[in-house]
Amino acid sequence: MASSKLVPRGAVNDRSLNKPVGYNGAVFRTNQFVQQIAAGNQPQSIFTDYSAIANNYKLFGDARFFGDTSLNDTFAAIGVSDANFQSWGAQYTPPDGTAPLIFNFWVNVHDGILLVDHAESAESGARIPENVPTRLSDIMFLVWMHICDTLVPQAEPRTLRYILGRSLENKSSQAISKMAIRAAGSKISEWPGTQLNPGTDPWRAVIGCPGGIAVAWLLLQHQEVFGSKSLSTAWVFENSAEELCFLYSFAG
């Protein structure tokens, strides 16, 4: 049974991707992704039903008031209302004793945005049953679909326009994002921060870094739902709480 407790706000840290890839490695990885999604032959994720989460994770509350002002400027600029957010959180403890997986999102289907507030995925080498979703890309997909399905009337999943990650603590992602910002001739600042346009190496770097590749995998492995939707402009900025944030937008 879900409790009213929310997962504490914390870091976006995909522990399975902690191995540094470097700026050039992130650019190369995004080039591979673009080629794969264009080819349309990437094997799709096996996780398509929310029961994979419901049957394995401890779920937390669904309070509907966002109540955080640190992203007000961003929301105003992209046409998002903080009144439409629904919180979702869950934790899974691996049977092998490795660190628990913790996810906390704020989802606003009405305005087409998923905010990753806290994400700690599986440690590299963790032994977890195959029927348990562990990748951030799959968790985001299943939660987005679940909330779309449970709204009255049901929402269209393709309305997803943005994914926003904040409090990014993955050291590789931090280093790559700072290099991307410098390469774009900018510096870390509050919204709108640095806007990175598709097709440029700085854009490829923030897509291919550990903090962004889950967004790419979301599209790549769930094409049956998102179809030709593609990654568009990205922004790297600090919110008013001085947390490093990534905002990814979608086209199509």
C-alpha positions in Angstrom: 0.0 0.0 0.0 1.3 3.4 -0.9 2.1 5.7 2.0 1.8 9.5 2.1 5.5 9.8 2.6 7.5 11.3 -0.2 11.0 10.3 -1.2 13.4 13.0 0.2 14.6 15.3 -2.5 18.1 14.6 -3.5 20.4 13.9 -6.5 19.9 12.7 -10.0 22.7 10.1 -10.0 22.6 7.1 -12.4 25.0 4.9 -10.6 25.1 2.3 -13.4 26.6 5.1 -15.6 29.2 6.5 -13.2 32.1 5.4 -15.4 33.4 8.6 -16.9 32.8 8.9 -20.7 34.4 12.3 -21.2 33.2 15.1 -23.5 34.3 13.4 -26.8 32.8 10.1 -25.6 29.5 11.7 -24.9 29.4 13.3 -28.3 30.2 10.0 -30.0 27.5 8.2 -28.0 24.9 10.7 -29.1 25.9 10.3 -32.7 25.3 6.5 -32.3 21.9 7.2 -30.8 20.9 9.5 -33.6 21.8 6.8 -36.1 20.0 4.1 -34.2 16.8 6.0 -33.8 16.8 7.0 -37.5 17.3 3.3 -38.5 14.2 2.4 -36.4 15.5 -1.1 -35.7 16.6 -0.8 -32.1 15.2 -3.7 -29.8 12.4 -2.3 -27.7 12.3 -2.4 -23.9 10.6 -5.4 -22.3 9.0 -3.1 -19.8 5.7 -1.8 -21.1 3.3 -2.4 -18.1 3.3 -0.4 -14.8 2.8 -3.7 -12.9 6.5 -4.2 -13.2 6.9 -1.3 -10.8 3.8 -1.9 -8.7 4.8 -5.5 -8.0 8.4 -4.8 -7.0 8.8 -1.3 -5.7 7.6 0.3 -2.4 5.5 3.2 -3.6 5.2 6.6 -2.0 2.6 9.3 -2.0 0.9 11.3 -4.7 0.5 14.8 -3.3 -0.6 17.2 -6.1 0.9 20.5 -5.0 4.4 21.2 -6.2 5.2 24.0 -3.7 8.8 24.7 -5.0 9.6 28.1 -6.4 13.2 27.5 -7.5 12.0 26.7 -11.1 9.4 29.5 -11.5 11.3 31.3 -14.2 11.8 28.1 -16.2 8.1 27.1 -15.9 6.9 30.6 -16.9 9.1 30.6 -20.0 8.0 27.2 -21.3 4.3 27.5 -20.4 4.1 25.1 -17.4 1.9 25.5 -14.4 3.1 24.3 -11.0 -0.6 23.7 -10.1 -0.8 20.7 -12.4 2.0 18.5 -11.0 1.5 15.1 -9.4 4.3 13.6 -7.3 5.4 10.0 -7.6 8.0 8.1 -5.7 9.3 4.6 -5.2 12.1 2.5 -3.7 13.5 -0.9 -4.5 15.9 -2.8 -2.3 18.0 -5.3 -4.3 18.2 -8.8 -2.8 22.0 -8.8 -3.1 22.4 -6.1 -0.5 23.6 -3.3 -2.9 22.3 0.2 -2.5 18.5 0.7 -2.9 17.1 2.3 -6.1 15.2 5.5 -5.3 13.2 7.5 -7.7 11.0 10.6 -7.2 9.3 12.5 -10.0 6.9 15.3 -10.4 4.7 14.7 -13.4 2.5 17.3 -15.2 0.8 15.5 -18.1 -1.4 18.5 -18.8 1.6 20.6 -19.7 3.7 17.7 -21.0 6.6 17.7 -18.6 8.3 15.1 -16.3 10.6 16.4 -13.6 13.2 14.0 -12.2 13.6 15.3 -8.7 15.6 12.3 -7.3 17.0 9.3 -9.1 19.5 6.7 -7.8 19.5 3.7 -10.1 21.2 0.4 -9.6 24.9 0.1 -8.8 27.1 -1.4 -11.6 27.2 -5.1 -11.1 24.1 -5.3 -8.9 22.3 -8.6 -9.2 18.6 -7.8 -9.7 15.9 -10.1 -11.1 15.2 -9.5 -14.8 11.6 -8.7 -14.2 12.5 -5.6 -12.1 12.9 -2.4 -14.1 16.0 -0.5 -13.0 17.0 1.9 -15.7 15.9 5.5 -15.4 14.6 5.4 -18.9 12.2 2.6 -18.2 11.0 4.0 -14.9 10.3 7.4 -16.5 8.4 5.6 -19.3 6.3 3.4 -17.0 5.4 6.3 -14.7 4.5 8.6 -17.5 2.3 6.0 -19.1 0.7 5.1 -15.8 -0.3 8.7 -15.0 -1.6 9.2 -18.6 -3.7 6.1 -18.3 -5.2 6.9 -14.8 -6.3 10.5 -15.7 -9.9 11.1 -16.5 -10.2 11.3 -19.5 -7.0 9.4 -20.4 -4.2 11.5 -21.7 -2.2 11.0 -24.9 1.4 9.9 -24.0 2.8 11.7 -27.0 2.1 15.0 -25.3 5.4 14.7 -23.5 7.3 17.8 -24.4 10.0 18.2 -21.7 12.1 16.2 -19.2 13.8 18.2 -16.5 16.5 16.9 -14.2 17.7 18.9 -11.3 20.3 18.6 -8.5 22.6 16.7 -10.9 25.4 15.2 -8.8 26.9 12.7 -11.2 30.5 13.9 -11.5 30.9 12.8 -15.1 27.8 14.7 -16.1 28.9 17.8 -14.2 32.3 17.8 -15.9 30.8 17.2 -19.4 28.1 19.9 -19.0 30.7 22.5 -17.9 32.8 21.6 -21.0 29.8 21.9 -23.2 28.9 25.3 -21.7 32.4 26.6 -22.4 32.4 25.1 -25.9 29.2 27.0 -26.5 30.9 30.2 -25.4 28.8 30.6 -22.3 29.0 30.1 -18.5 26.8 28.5 -15.9 24.0 30.9 -15.0 20.4 31.0 -14.0 17.6 30.4 -16.4 17.8 30.4 -19.4 21.4 29.5 -18.8 23.0 28.0 -21.9 20.8 26.9 -24.8 22.2 24.1 -26.8 20.8 23.5 -30.3 20.5 20.1 -32.0 23.4 19.1 -34.3 26.1 20.9 -32.3 28.8 19.1 -30.3 27.8 20.8 -27.0 24.3 19.6 -27.5 25.5 16.1 -28.3 27.7 16.1 -25.2 24.8 16.9 -22.8 22.6 14.3 -24.5 25.4 11.6 -24.3 26.5 12.3 -20.7 25.2 10.0 -17.9 22.6 12.6 -16.9 21.1 12.8 -20.4 21.4 9.4 -22.0 18.4 8.1 -20.1 16.3 10.6 -22.0 17.7 9.3 -25.3 17.0 5.7 -24.3 13.4 6.7 -23.4 12.8 7.5 -27.0 14.9 4.8 -28.5 13.5 1.9 -26.7 9.8 3.0 -26.6 9.3 4.0 -30.3 6.0 2.1 -30.3 4.6 4.9 -28.2 6.6 7.9 -29.1 7.0 7.2 -32.8 9.1 9.8 -34.6 9.4 12.1 -31.6 13.0 13.3 -31.4 15.3 15.2 -29.0 15.4 19.0 -29.7 16.8 21.9 -27.8 18.5 21.4 -24.4 19.2 23.9 -21.7 21.8 23.7 -18.9 21.3 26.2 -16.1 21.2 26.8 -12.3 17.8 27.2 -10.6 17.4 29.8 -7.8 18.6 27.2 -5.3 21.9 27.0 -7.2 21.3 23.4 -8.3 22.5 22.3 -11.7 19.6 21.5 -14.0 19.2 20.0 -17.4 16.0 20.7 -19.5 15.5 18.5 -22.6 12.8 19.3 -25.1 11.2 17.0 -27.7 10.0 17.6 -31.3 7.4 15.7 -33.2 
